[in-house]
Amino acid sequence: MNIIIIGAGTVGFSLAEYLSKHQHHISVIETDTVLCNEINTKLDVFTINAKGSSPSALKAAGIQDADMIIAATPNVETNLLVCNFAKQYGVPDRIARVKSGEYTRGDIDISLEELGVTHVVEPEKEVVKVIIQYIELPGVSQTANFQADKVYLRGYEVREGMPLAHKTLVEINNIVSPAPMLIVVIVRNGKSITPSGAERLLPGDKIVAIMPKESFATFRQILGKGPDKVKKVIISGDTLTALNLAEACKPYVERVILVDPDEQHAIKAASKLEGIEVFHGDCTNTEMLQEVHIENAHFFIASGEDTEDNVMSCLLAKAEGAGEVIAVNNTDRHERLFQSLGLDHIINPRKITAQKIISSILRMPISAHLGLEKTDIQVTRFIAEKKSKIIGKPLQEFKEIFRRSIVIGAVMRGENVIIPRGDTVILPDDEVLVLCQTSSLKFAGKLFKTGVSLSV
């Protein structure tokens, strides 16, 4: 495909890097000369140092022959204008990054489709969805949703006293029935174990389970989690993400506190947010954290614009006794350092946006490390091609899958989610979640492609 990307920031760079590796012809338009040179040096893409909304730059990038345009700059107006130009040139797929709610609220009588946009990506909305996944299951170590949030992947550490502790997978399957779910990874003492029916879960095991959304309540039950809401969550920041997150927390949290560093913004927030306590203050200040009794908070989420302030306030909140702390990282710098500081979760909005475009709109295979100690396990979504090797036979007949410890976690067929068994047969166009070691990923990918030999 001929794809034009507007903007070479984290979102644009991530997309260009991924798509160029999948044999697409990529052109990138970027105003920043340094970013332009950087992407030109690192990636095999065609770059143009110009404004993304420049008709001459778009023409130089080949808009007349483009199959897709992705307008991923932080400037919404530029993104919408680019999509409008692309529509006039007949580009079939036109993706725009827009600010959450600004153009998509129900009371706004503006059609983005009329402006030329075929797909909308709202970074703030995606970030809130990810953070809520942590709040709705405190202690979760891995989390991801697939298929428009119809399929959940959740990781958790087994502890003494949990209903699933000391049970075999067969026994657990009987307990959760008829709610389908599959434990796809077990890590014990740093080593992964291929899940089998006779395997017994022990305290200290780290597990990953995949389930339809409807089975999530049952999954909580076998972890010993009741239906109770989280008692208290404190959010800091004067961003749209902070506001949206405070509102989104209400169904899951008894008491939500927003600490806003901007006094005027705090006044506006207080007038908009019902049932949420709003304070004006700076959470990089210990006195502010003590004033809101951070020691009683189950979660502290720092979602301001300044990453260093977010990290600092999370460290202070942790030191003052907060439960889990989550920092929003708006840069690409120091990510590993932040992870080593003891923060529970780090959220990168730009990476989440890029992953959203790749997985949900482009519908291309996308992998992510599960980050379970040193097990090097990836979860990847594949789409079964019509004449691929995986088609038409029960999974139990693919001995090579079991020999390589490749786990088929879920099959998404249209609107249906299938938790696979040995007799499950994969059909063309099924979307399949696969978990395996990185060393087996290439082989797993071949199973889903037409006309490819399985020999490695």
Disulfide bonds with the S-S distance in Angstrom:
none
